[in-house]
Amino acid sequence: MSETHETHEVHGTSGRTVFLLAHTGRPAAIRSAERVVQGLQRCGIGVRVLAEEAEDLTLPGNGAVQRVQEIGPETVADCELIIVLGGDGTLLRGAEFARASGVPMLGVNLGRVGFLAEAERDDLDKVVDRVVTRDYEVEERMTIDVLVRNDGRVVHTDWALNEASVEKQARERLLEVVTEVDGRPVSRFGGDGVVMATPTGSTAYAFSAGGPVVWPEVEALLMVPISAHALFAKPLVTSPRSVLAVEVQPKTPHGVLWCDGRRSVDLPAGARVEVRRGAVPVRLARLHHASFTDRLVAKFALPVAGWRGAPH
């Protein structure tokens, strides 16, 4: 997975615009969004928000806040940054804007874990200061491209930052699948499904399904069975150049494909899902230089009492 780091210097605040995305269904997100808007405006930075979210916010009427009606490539046109306030679902929604535009995303976690977030609710003033001074770095996170074939024809294409999961629809029936890596079959089993993930997604659904944690700078793809009824259905870590595939067997109940838990499509019996490294990464704005190990310990509240470290 390639990473790029850009150091942003201060060149003044005139004419700058930031796109703000928030989960306005939560009172905490509303208060946080209003605080960020006020802080940016005091420094002369314009803010753009979705019209549907602006209705839930108390915003100044001086014209510095732009309300965008349509959702598309033009939504974040000319914005230097996307600030996202919310939990994992809102951050993944922000990733859709970031991927489509190439604009870096800066996440502020208002949820529980928030591995995609770079800051917490208590850091809002610091976030505003760092945005104003352009004191952040940008790194690229690997995505996956997903396609669905039926009778040999491509019937659906999608992408994901975290994972693509093939899951059963019927709770009372197992989903029979055959997994494949690089054009060769690996294993057939029945279960709840299969997760195919990026290193970024290794701490999300793939982790819950028993997959390994993969450091973000590692270039790899993951294939993790979900509650498989089989002797060999272990998590696999493959080359980033590999092509992963899951074939839904002809006489099994229909399944469903989920991409980042946000977009879904039904999978009829006999459907084939292929996953490969994405052509377009998602760019994340980073405020901290802490190691991923420290982030892992903090996010999962891992016990590390008794650690003494290497002798000096």
Summary of the structure (lengths in Angstrom):
residues: 312
radius of gyration: 21.1
end to end distance: 33.0
largest distance: 65.0
contacts: 1013
relative contact order: 0.15
helix: 21%
strand: 35%
